[in-house]
Amino acid sequence: QKHPELLTASVSREFPNRIRLHVMPRLPIAQVQSGGDFLIDRDGIVLPYSQALARKRLPLIVGVREKLERFDVGYPLRSKALFEALAFVENMHQLPELVRYVHTIDVSDENNLSFKTPEGLEVRMGHGDFKEKLKLFDRTRVTLGSRIHEIKYIDLRFDEVVIGSR
């Protein structure tokens, strides 16, 4: 309890004269911007902020409407929008080749989770089935090739992919 940044910690004695400490830290999977930036793990637990960890290309979650009042390390954040963003991040990590395309995850619209690529392309995801929608984004991105810089948004919420030009 004194170290909420740890997921588990155990101590065992090895005879005759050793003690073994096994520690598993909580690992950040995203940054959240809500009155300040902070790191969270897959369970929505606030982690100690570190510039080095923040620079590791962790996606930034923006648009959380619920008032996140406490940012103490170890504090569990409770927000429906935040948990949806965390579900999206979990699905994204199952497709590691796509991680580099997700820069900012926006949950400000309760009917639509969207993300922006580092180049500013908006991808509208809607809700649920994130893994399949990420695969569809990848296929669309490959199909567009070098023309992708002419695109303002890709909308994956419908049966057919909708592409908006700049």
N, CA, C and O of each residue as an XYZ file, in Angstrom:
664
protein
N       0.817     -1.202      0.000
C       0.000      0.000      0.000
C       0.856      1.260      0.000
O       0.423      2.309     -0.476
N       2.061      1.159      0.529
C       2.947      2.324      0.533
C       3.530      2.589     -0.842
O       4.046      3.677     -1.096
N       3.457      1.608     -1.736
C       4.015      1.752     -3.084
C       2.964      1.337     -4.116
O       3.061      0.262     -4.709
N       1.966      2.187     -4.327
C       0.881      1.827     -5.243
C       1.324      1.720     -6.699
O       0.568      1.223     -7.533
N       2.541      2.179     -7.022
C       3.047      2.031     -8.380
C       3.460      0.588     -8.675
O       3.816      0.258     -9.807
N       3.412     -0.272     -7.648
C       3.733     -1.689     -7.823
C       2.452     -2.495     -7.962
O       1.491     -2.302     -7.218
N       2.459     -3.404     -8.932
C       1.316     -4.286     -9.125
C       1.331     -5.387     -8.069
O       0.317     -5.663     -7.427
N       2.498     -6.011     -7.900
C       2.664     -7.037     -6.870
C       4.050     -6.935     -6.261
O       4.986     -6.436     -6.886
N       4.162     -7.407     -5.053
C       5.458     -7.508     -4.371
C       5.360     -8.665     -3.394
O       4.389     -8.796     -2.649
N       6.381     -9.494     -3.415
C       6.397    -10.612     -2.475
C       7.818    -10.833     -1.976
O       8.794    -10.547     -2.669
N       7.904    -11.343     -0.773
C       9.192    -11.620     -0.144
C       9.185    -13.089      0.250
O       8.210    -13.600      0.802
N      10.300    -13.758     -0.047
C      10.423    -15.147      0.386
C      11.818    -15.365      0.967
O      12.780    -14.679      0.621
N      11.885    -16.320      1.836
C      13.158    -16.629      2.479
C      13.742    -17.871      1.830
O      13.056    -18.875      1.644
N      15.013    -17.787      1.489
C      15.735    -18.930      0.938
C      16.824    -19.310      1.932
O      17.744    -18.539      2.205
N      16.694    -20.495      2.450
C      17.659    -20.944      3.453
C      19.002    -21.203      2.813
O      19.037    -21.680      1.679
N      20.078    -20.924      3.452
C      20.169    -20.548      4.869
C      20.168    -19.037      5.106
O      19.781    -18.601      6.189
N      20.585    -18.231      4.141
C      20.811    -16.831      4.499
C      20.384    -15.833      3.419
O      21.035    -14.802      3.253
N      19.321    -16.112      2.693
C      18.890    -15.196      1.628
C      17.409    -14.849      1.752
O      16.582    -15.625      2.231
N      17.137    -13.649      1.295
C      15.755    -13.202      1.157
C      15.582    -12.794     -0.300
O      16.397    -12.049     -0.845
N      14.520    -13.284     -0.926
C      14.250    -12.962     -2.329
C      13.027    -12.040     -2.382
O      11.970    -12.334     -1.823
N      13.215    -10.925     -3.072
C      12.151     -9.956     -3.259
C      11.747    -10.000     -4.724
O      12.577     -9.803     -5.611
N      10.473    -10.257     -4.972
C       9.956    -10.287     -6.344
C       8.952     -9.147     -6.487
O       7.926     -9.110     -5.807
N       9.274     -8.213     -7.394
C       8.453     -7.018     -7.566
C       8.011     -6.927     -9.024
O       8.812     -7.118     -9.939
N       6.726     -6.635     -9.229
C       6.208     -6.398    -10.572
C       5.598     -4.997    -10.587
O       4.571     -4.751     -9.955
N       6.243     -4.078    -11.319
C       5.715     -2.707    -11.355
C       4.499     -2.598    -12.262
O       4.312     -3.415    -13.163
N       3.687     -1.599    -12.025
C       2.615     -1.255    -12.959
C       3.278     -0.538    -14.132
O       4.150      0.306    -13.926
N       2.883     -0.856    -15.336
C       3.493     -0.265    -16.511
C       2.529      0.718    -17.171
O       1.357      0.396    -17.367
N       3.007      1.901    -17.514
C       2.121      2.868    -18.155
C       1.788      2.440    -19.582
O       2.652      1.955    -20.312
N       0.519      2.625    -19.971
C       0.148      2.336    -21.360
C      -0.360      3.587    -22.066
O      -0.547      3.586    -23.283
N      -0.587      4.669    -21.290
C      -1.073      5.902    -21.910
C      -0.834      7.077    -20.973
O      -0.600      6.919    -19.775
N      -0.903      8.255    -21.569
C      -0.922      9.502    -20.804
C      -2.347     10.038    -20.880
O      -3.046      9.827    -21.871
N      -2.763     10.719    -19.846
C      -4.090     11.350    -19.852
C      -3.889     12.837    -19.637
O      -3.104     13.263    -18.790
N      -4.623     13.624    -20.430
C      -4.576     15.072    -20.279
C      -5.918     15.518    -19.732
O      -6.933     15.477    -20.427
N      -5.910     15.941    -18.484
C      -7.133     16.424    -17.841
C      -6.713     17.282    -16.661
O      -6.582     16.792    -15.540
N      -6.505     18.551    -16.918
C      -6.034     19.446    -15.866
C      -4.555     19.263    -15.597
O      -4.035     19.826    -14.634
N      -3.881     18.513    -16.401
C      -2.469     18.185    -16.277
C      -2.250     16.848    -16.938
O      -3.207     16.116    -17.191
N      -1.026     16.522    -17.219
C      -0.722     15.225    -17.836
C      -0.289     14.250    -16.759
O       0.457     14.603    -15.846
N      -0.765     13.019    -16.874
C      -0.309     11.985    -15.967
C      -0.356     10.648    -16.684
O      -1.039     10.498    -17.697
N       0.367      9.689    -16.158
C       0.454      8.353    -16.737
C      -0.526      7.429    -16.038
O      -0.789      7.569    -14.843
N      -1.074      6.464    -16.811
C      -1.959      5.463    -16.223
C      -1.588      4.081    -16.748
O      -1.008      3.940    -17.824
N      -1.936      3.071    -15.966
C      -1.716      1.699    -16.408
C      -3.002      1.146    -17.003
O      -3.985      1.874    -17.145
N      -3.003     -0.125    -17.348
C      -4.153     -0.734    -18.025
C      -5.415     -0.789    -17.165
O      -6.514     -0.973    -17.687
N      -5.261     -0.629    -15.843
C      -6.403     -0.638    -14.934
C      -6.891      0.765    -14.589
O      -7.817      0.918    -13.792
N      -6.273      1.799    -15.184
C      -6.654      3.172    -14.888
C      -6.051      3.700    -13.601
O      -6.568      4.655    -13.021
N      -4.964      3.092    -13.146
C      -4.278      3.529    -11.930
C      -3.257      4.602    -12.298
O      -2.468      4.427    -13.226
N      -3.279      5.725    -11.557
C      -2.326      6.810    -11.797
C      -0.938      6.351    -11.348
O      -0.760      5.816    -10.254
N       0.040      6.580    -12.231
C       1.426      6.191    -11.965
C       2.291      7.434    -11.781
O       1.904      8.532    -12.184
N       3.462      7.258    -11.172
C       4.356      8.411    -11.028
C       4.727      8.964    -12.405
O       5.047      8.203    -13.319
N       4.684     10.275    -12.547
C       4.996     10.891    -13.834
C       6.502     10.917    -14.039
O       7.276     11.198    -13.124
N       6.885     10.617    -15.256
C       8.297     10.610    -15.612
C       8.418     11.107    -17.046
O       7.767     10.578    -17.947
N       9.246     12.118    -17.257
C       9.450     12.630    -18.612
C       9.953     11.522    -19.527
O       9.540     11.434    -20.683
N      10.843     10.680    -19.017
C      11.399      9.593    -19.838
C      10.304      8.633    -20.277
O      10.276      8.214    -21.434
N       9.402      8.279    -19.367
C       8.306      7.380    -19.730
C       7.324      8.067    -20.661
O       6.812      7.441    -21.589
N       7.055      9.340    -20.430
C       6.102     10.079    -21.257
C       6.601     10.194    -22.702
O       5.794     10.256    -23.629
N       7.898     10.222    -22.894
C       8.465     10.338    -24.242
C       8.498      9.014    -24.988
O       8.880      8.989    -26.158
N       8.116      7.931    -24.363
C       8.180      6.613    -25.000
C       7.011      6.373    -25.945
O       6.542      5.244    -26.082
N       6.549      7.413    -26.586
C       5.488      7.325    -27.585
C       4.212      6.694    -27.033
O       3.530      5.941    -27.728
N       3.902      7.006    -25.793
C       2.635      6.552    -25.233
C       1.526      7.413    -25.817
O       1.689      8.627    -25.936
N       0.402      6.807    -26.182
C      -0.698      7.625    -26.708
C      -1.222      8.576    -25.632
O      -1.211      8.262    -24.441
N      -1.676      9.733    -26.078
C      -2.227     10.748    -25.193
C      -3.748     10.704    -25.299
O      -4.300     10.862    -26.388
N      -4.423     10.491    -24.175
C      -5.887     10.455    -24.132
C      -6.375     11.853    -23.751
O      -6.002     12.397    -22.711
N      -7.212     12.417    -24.612
C      -7.764     13.757    -24.364
C      -9.290     13.689    -24.411
O      -9.866     12.739    -24.942
N      -9.928     14.708    -23.850
C     -11.383     14.817    -23.946
C     -12.160     14.093    -22.864
O     -13.367     13.898    -23.008
N     -11.504     13.686    -21.781
C     -12.224     13.021    -20.690
C     -13.067     14.086    -20.003
O     -12.529     15.024    -19.414
N     -14.392     13.942    -20.077
C     -15.310     14.971    -19.557
C     -15.493     14.893    -18.052
O     -15.646     15.917    -17.386
N     -15.478     13.671    -17.512
C     -15.657     13.536    -16.070
C     -14.532     14.279    -15.364
O     -13.390     14.297    -15.823
N     -14.876     14.880    -14.260
C     -13.879     15.624    -13.515
C     -12.978     14.640    -12.777
O     -13.404     13.955    -11.847
N     -11.749     14.588    -13.206
C     -10.774     13.717    -12.559
C     -10.059     14.557    -11.507
O      -9.097     15.264    -11.807
N     -10.541     14.470    -10.278
C     -10.101     15.401     -9.247
C      -8.787     15.001     -8.596
O      -7.973     15.870     -8.284
N      -8.563     13.732     -8.387
C      -7.355     13.311     -7.689
C      -6.391     12.679     -8.662
O      -6.762     11.821     -9.462
N      -5.167     13.109     -8.584
C      -4.138     12.551     -9.443
C      -3.010     11.951     -8.614
O      -1.860     11.915     -9.053
N      -3.341     11.480     -7.417
C      -2.331     10.869     -6.565
C      -1.905      9.528     -7.148
O      -2.723      8.786     -7.692
N      -0.620      9.231     -7.027
C      -0.107      7.945     -7.484
C      -0.869      6.834     -6.771
O      -1.038      6.862     -5.552
N      -1.321      5.864     -7.543
C      -2.063      4.741     -6.996
C      -3.560      4.938     -7.006
O      -4.312      3.999     -6.742
N      -4.007      6.151     -7.309
C      -5.438      6.440     -7.328
C      -6.066      5.824     -8.573
O      -5.573      6.046     -9.679
N      -7.146      5.054     -8.418
C      -7.815      4.484     -9.591
C      -8.790      5.491    -10.201
O      -9.687      5.987     -9.520
N      -8.609      5.787    -11.474
C      -9.508      6.712    -12.162
C     -10.741      5.958    -12.631
O     -10.638      4.861    -13.178
N     -11.888      6.542    -12.419
C     -13.155      5.934    -12.805
C     -13.847      6.845    -13.811
O     -14.399      7.883    -13.447
N     -13.813      6.454    -15.054
C     -14.441      7.233    -16.108
C     -14.791      6.279    -17.233
O     -13.937      5.531    -17.708
N     -16.048      6.302    -17.660
C     -16.489      5.427    -18.745
C     -15.679      5.693    -20.014
O     -15.230      4.760    -20.679
N     -15.498      6.968    -20.343
C     -14.741      7.328    -21.546
C     -13.291      6.874    -21.440
O     -12.714      6.388    -22.413
N     -12.710      7.032    -20.264
C     -11.320      6.622    -20.068
C     -11.173      5.108    -20.219
O     -10.206      4.641    -20.821
N     -12.110      4.342    -19.685
C     -12.022      2.889    -19.809
C     -12.206      2.442    -21.257
O     -11.623      1.440    -21.673
N     -13.003      3.166    -22.021
C     -13.133      2.834    -23.436
C     -11.816      3.107    -24.153
O     -11.388      2.321    -24.998
N     -11.178      4.223    -23.812
C      -9.872      4.537    -24.408
C      -8.836      3.469    -24.028
O      -8.007      3.086    -24.854
N      -8.883      3.001    -22.802
C      -7.950      1.952    -22.370
C      -8.219      0.644    -23.114
O      -7.280     -0.078    -23.449
N      -9.486      0.333    -23.375
C      -9.820     -0.857    -24.174
C      -9.256     -0.704    -25.586
O      -8.743     -1.666    -26.159
N      -9.350      0.501    -26.147
C      -8.787      0.763    -27.466
C      -7.275      0.543    -27.454
O      -6.729     -0.087    -28.360
N      -6.600      1.064    -26.428
C      -5.138      0.914    -26.320
C      -4.753     -0.558    -26.205
O      -3.779     -0.994    -26.819
N      -5.506     -1.321    -25.429
C      -5.229     -2.762    -25.301
C      -5.331     -3.445    -26.663
O      -4.474     -4.257    -27.013
N      -6.367     -3.125    -27.431
C      -6.521     -3.698    -28.771
C      -5.403     -3.243    -29.698
O      -4.917     -4.019    -30.521
N      -5.001     -2.001    -29.567
C      -3.922     -1.456    -30.385
C      -2.627     -2.226    -30.135
O      -1.881     -2.512    -31.072
N      -2.363     -2.560    -28.878
C      -1.132     -3.281    -28.544
C      -1.144     -4.725    -29.058
O      -0.090     -5.355    -29.148
N      -2.303     -5.245    -29.389
C      -2.375     -6.576    -29.999
C      -1.975     -6.530    -31.461
O      -1.750     -7.569    -32.081
N      -1.884     -5.322    -32.018
C      -1.446     -5.114    -33.398
C      -0.254     -4.155    -33.365
O      -0.386     -2.998    -33.764
N       0.910     -4.619    -32.894
C       2.041     -3.728    -32.635
C       2.503     -2.913    -33.837
O       3.095     -1.847    -33.666
N       2.242     -3.393    -35.047
C       2.648     -2.642    -36.234
C       1.849     -1.351    -36.398
O       2.236     -0.481    -37.179
N       0.737     -1.218    -35.670
C      -0.100     -0.027    -35.789
C       0.119      0.992    -34.674
O      -0.409      2.102    -34.738
N       0.888      0.626    -33.660
C       1.096      1.505    -32.507
C       1.635      2.864    -32.937
O       1.246      3.889    -32.380
N       2.514      2.880    -33.908
C       3.145      4.144    -34.315
C       2.169      5.101    -35.003
O       2.488      6.277    -35.174
N       0.996      4.624    -35.398
C       0.021      5.478    -36.069
C      -0.943      6.162    -35.105
O      -1.712      7.033    -35.513
N      -0.911      5.780    -33.840
C      -1.846      6.363    -32.864
C      -1.087      7.349    -31.984
O      -0.216      6.967    -31.203
N      -1.434      8.615    -32.126
C      -0.768      9.662    -31.355
C      -1.676     10.174    -30.236
O      -1.289     10.166    -29.067
N      -2.874     10.618    -30.592
C      -3.821     11.182    -29.632
C      -5.159     10.463    -29.757
O      -5.687     10.305    -30.858
N      -5.702     10.032    -28.629
C      -7.006      9.375    -28.589
C      -7.990     10.369    -27.979
O      -7.793     10.844    -26.861
N      -9.042     10.677    -28.718
C     -10.009     11.685    -28.286
C     -11.319     11.003    -27.893
O     -11.933     10.303    -28.699
N     -11.737     11.218    -26.645
C     -12.987     10.631    -26.143
C     -14.006     11.718    -25.788
O     -14.932     11.470    -25.016
N     -13.838     12.920    -26.348
C     -14.721     14.036    -25.999
C     -16.141     13.841    -26.528
O     -17.088     14.361    -25.938
N     -16.308     13.107    -27.621
C     -17.633     12.828    -28.179
C     -18.081     11.473    -27.618
O     -17.462     10.447    -27.900
N     -19.144     11.474    -26.835
C     -19.577     10.220    -26.193
C     -20.064      9.176    -27.193
O     -20.208      8.006    -26.839
N     -20.319      9.580    -28.426
C     -20.763      8.632    -29.450
C     -19.642      8.182    -30.377
O     -19.880      7.407    -31.303
N     -18.433      8.656    -30.140
C     -17.369      8.370    -31.085
C     -15.993      8.513    -30.444
O     -15.607      9.603    -30.022
N     -15.269      7.423    -30.374
C     -13.862      7.488    -30.018
C     -13.106      7.707    -31.327
O     -13.385      7.040    -32.324
N     -12.173      8.618    -31.329
C     -11.365      8.843    -32.524
C      -9.913      8.962    -32.117
O      -9.599      9.185    -30.948
N      -9.027      8.813    -33.092
C      -7.618      9.051    -32.814
C      -7.009      9.833    -33.948
O      -7.528      9.854    -35.064
N      -5.898     10.477    -33.645
C      -5.142     11.209    -34.651
C      -3.772     10.575    -34.792
O      -3.152     10.144    -33.820
N      -3.323     10.532    -36.036
C      -1.982     10.040    -36.317
C      -0.995     11.173    -36.031
O      -1.409     12.322    -35.879
N       0.295     10.868    -35.956
C       1.282     11.940    -35.759
C       1.220     13.014    -36.846
O       1.603     14.158    -36.604
N       0.744     12.658    -38.032
C       0.643     13.623    -39.131
C      -0.655     14.435    -39.074
O      -0.839     15.347    -39.880
N      -1.559     14.122    -38.136
C      -2.793     14.888    -37.976
C      -4.018     14.290    -38.644
O      -5.086     14.901    -38.611
N      -3.898     13.117    -39.249
C      -5.051     12.444    -39.853
C      -5.980     11.963    -38.742
O      -5.537     11.291    -37.810
N      -7.271     12.306    -38.836
C      -8.251     11.859    -37.851
C      -8.876     10.553    -38.312
O      -9.262     10.414    -39.473
N      -8.973      9.589    -37.387
C      -9.611      8.306    -37.681
C     -10.749      8.139    -36.679
O     -10.524      8.049    -35.472
N     -11.974      8.101    -37.200
C     -13.173      7.995    -36.366
C     -13.530      6.516    -36.212
O     -13.751      5.808    -37.195
N     -13.580      6.067    -34.954
C     -13.739      4.645    -34.671
C     -15.130      4.252    -34.180
O     -15.522      3.094    -34.325
N     -15.880      5.179    -33.607
C     -17.138      4.801    -32.988
C     -16.871      4.084    -31.681
O     -16.001      4.490    -30.910
N     -17.625      3.007    -31.425
C     -17.455      2.236    -30.196
C     -17.262      0.767    -30.536
O     -17.822      0.261    -31.508
N     -16.470      0.096    -29.731
C     -16.316     -1.351    -29.813
C     -15.669     -1.861    -31.082
O     -15.477     -1.118    -32.044
N     -15.334     -3.150    -31.069
C     -14.722     -3.852    -32.191
C     -13.469     -3.127    -32.680
O     -13.220     -3.041    -33.883
N     -12.690     -2.611    -31.744
C     -11.538     -1.790    -32.086
C     -10.474     -2.554    -32.873
O      -9.844     -1.992    -33.769
N     -10.276     -3.803    -32.552
C      -9.240     -4.569    -33.242
C      -9.542     -4.677    -34.737
O      -8.662     -4.459    -35.570
N     -10.772     -5.010    -35.068
C     -11.150     -5.118    -36.483
C     -11.110     -3.763    -37.176
O     -10.725     -3.673    -38.342
N     -11.504     -2.713    -36.468
C     -11.472     -1.381    -37.060
C     -10.034     -0.912    -37.275
O      -9.750     -0.217    -38.251
N      -9.130     -1.285    -36.377
C      -7.721     -0.953    -36.579
C      -7.155     -1.680    -37.800
O      -6.369     -1.113    -38.558
N      -7.558     -2.931    -37.981
C      -7.123     -3.673    -39.175
C      -7.665     -3.011    -40.439
O      -6.963     -2.910    -41.445
N      -8.923     -2.560    -40.381
C      -9.529     -1.872    -41.518
C      -8.807     -0.548    -41.795
O      -8.588     -0.191    -42.953
N      -8.443      0.167    -40.752
C      -7.653      1.391    -40.925
C      -6.338      1.079    -41.634
O      -5.932      1.799    -42.545
N      -5.685      0.019    -41.218
C      -4.398     -0.338    -41.822
C      -4.565     -0.657    -43.311
O      -3.771     -0.207    -44.136
N      -5.590     -1.428    -43.650
C      -5.833     -1.743    -45.064
C      -6.133     -0.477    -45.867
O      -5.657     -0.318    -46.991
N      -6.926      0.419    -45.281
C      -7.267      1.677    -45.951
C      -6.019      2.536    -46.125
O      -5.813      3.133    -47.181
N      -5.197      2.595    -45.097
C      -3.959      3.381    -45.148
C      -3.047      2.876    -46.257
O      -2.480      3.668    -47.010
N      -2.910      1.574    -46.356
C      -2.057      0.980    -47.396
C      -2.637      1.261    -48.783
O      -1.899      1.594    -49.710
N      -3.945      1.128    -48.924
C      -4.600      1.378    -50.211
C      -4.413      2.825    -50.661
O      -4.197      3.084    -51.845
N      -4.494      3.767    -49.721
C      -4.344      5.177    -50.071
C      -2.902      5.522    -50.457
O      -2.671      6.433    -51.252
N      -1.951      4.803    -49.904
C      -0.544      5.044    -50.230
C      -0.136      6.488    -49.992
O      -0.420      7.051    -48.935
N       0.526      7.084    -50.967
C       1.039      8.452    -50.814
C      -0.085      9.494    -50.833
O       0.140     10.637    -50.436
N      -1.284      9.127    -51.283
C      -2.420     10.060    -51.278
C      -2.947     10.322    -49.874
O      -3.803     11.188    -49.695
N      -2.460      9.599    -48.881
C      -2.976      9.751    -47.513
C      -2.775     11.167    -46.995
O      -3.509     11.601    -46.107
N      -1.800     11.897    -47.525
C      -1.563     13.277    -47.089
C      -2.643     14.232    -47.599
O      -2.717     15.377    -47.155
N      -3.472     13.770    -48.521
C      -4.574     14.574    -49.050
C      -5.869     14.349    -48.264
O      -6.890     14.980    -48.540
N      -5.815     13.452    -47.293
C      -7.006     13.021    -46.556
C      -7.094     13.759    -45.219
O      -6.100     13.891    -44.504
N      -8.297     14.237    -44.893
C      -8.540     14.904    -43.611
C      -8.952     13.894    -42.537
O      -8.482     13.953    -41.400
N      -9.840     12.961    -42.918
C     -10.283     11.961    -41.949
C     -10.664     10.657    -42.649
O     -10.975     10.623    -43.839
N     -10.624      9.592    -41.856
C     -11.126      8.280    -42.270
C     -12.164      7.889    -41.227
O     -11.865      7.855    -40.034
N     -13.389      7.593    -41.675
C     -14.480      7.258    -40.760
C     -14.795      5.771    -40.889
O     -15.216      5.304    -41.947
N     -14.587      5.038    -39.799
C     -14.776      3.584    -39.795
C     -16.038      3.162    -39.037
O     -16.176      1.993    -38.678
N     -16.947      4.085    -38.794
C     -18.132      3.776    -37.985
C     -19.246      3.094    -38.770
O     -20.199      2.592    -38.172
N     -19.146      3.067    -40.077
C     -20.234      2.564    -40.908
C     -19.790      1.309    -41.657
O     -18.628      0.911    -41.575
N     -20.709      0.691    -42.382
C     -20.382     -0.520    -43.142
C     -19.306     -0.244    -44.200
O     -18.441     -1.081    -44.459
N     -19.378      0.932    -44.795
C     -18.390      1.336    -45.802
C     -17.468      2.392    -45.192
O     -17.915      3.234    -44.413
N     -16.199      2.346    -45.541
C     -15.239      3.343    -45.067
C     -15.549      4.677    -45.752
O     -15.727      4.733    -46.968
N     -15.611      5.746    -44.959
C     -15.843      7.080    -45.484
C     -14.531      7.851    -45.369
O     -13.912      7.892    -44.305
N     -14.118      8.459    -46.474
C     -12.863      9.204    -46.518
C     -13.171     10.655    -46.845
O     -13.840     10.956    -47.834
N     -12.673     11.551    -46.000
C     -12.875     12.988    -46.206
C     -11.604     13.647    -46.669
O     -10.562     13.533    -46.022
N     -11.685     14.343    -47.795
C     -10.514     15.024    -48.356
C     -10.291     16.358    -47.663
O     -11.206     16.924    -47.064
N      -9.067     16.849    -47.753
C      -8.721     18.164    -47.200
C      -9.295     19.245    -48.074
O      -9.120     20.429    -47.786
